[in-house]
Structure formats: C-alpha cells, structure tokens
Amino acid sequence: MLAVVFILGALCPLNFAEIPIKVLNPETDGVLAGIFPNSFLLKLPDCSTYGNKSAELLYIELPSTENKTESFKVPACPVSLPGYLLKGLKSGTTYNMTYKIDNETSTVLTETTTTVIDYQEINSGLPARSGAMVVITVILSLAMVALVAGLIISVFFSG
C-alpha cells in the first residue's frame, strides 16, 4: 500500500499543486510593509518551478465583478526582488487576487488596502496649540536678543 502511495506521488507531484499567493509579512519576509494604501506587495511564485514563465495576476475590486489583469514574467533564480507590487488600487478597498501561470492557478487571496485619511480632515484636538507656539517663539526671540546684546556689551567693555 505504501509503495502505491509513493508511485502516485512520483507520477503527479505538481498536477494538483496550487501556486502559493500571499501578501509579504514584515515579521517573516524582511519587508517594512506588505499592505499599503494603494498597493499590495505580493510574494512572487517559486522561481525554481515557475522561473522565466509568463504569469498573470488576476484581481477584482470587491464588490465589483470586473476582472483586472497584470502580466509579468516570474524572475529566474536567484530572485533579487522582494515581491510583486500590485499598484494603482484604492484606499480602504477589498480585493480578491489570484496568480495564473500556464494552466495552474493559485488559491484566492482576499486583502484590504489600508485606509488613509485626508490630512485636511484630521482634527488637531488642541486649537490653543498655535497660541502656545507664538508664546514660545516670542520668549526664544527675546532670549536671543538678550544673548546678542550681552555679547556686544562684553566685546565693547572688555577691551
């Protein structure tokens, strides 16, 4: 029975395999981030299996059903790129993504881009902050004037 399992495993090693797809993780993949406001940094397909092959990244902005495609060539080993950057996405939007190489496809990866707030909409929470800045600026300016005046007086009366 065990021999049959080994023979079947040797005959169809990649027939039922799926291409792995994931967003790169800062903790395990050595990148600063994998999810951005308008892009994802995706792990490239394995270079030893798919190197120099043409690949397609199919993605859908949810809840839409419109497929979009990015075509690229899987780099040969050794790979110097950290991953594939899928860009031109919308902030705070969920996407379904899948790789397709020849007749093989990956599982569907669902991720959401980070949400960005317009800087003009951020509430500072402390309107008196600008008044405090003016007071500090005036105090520092007076201190600098006093310092310069002290240096001038010491130069004239020292000699």
Disulfide bonds with the S-S distance in Angstrom:
Cys47-Cys77 1.82
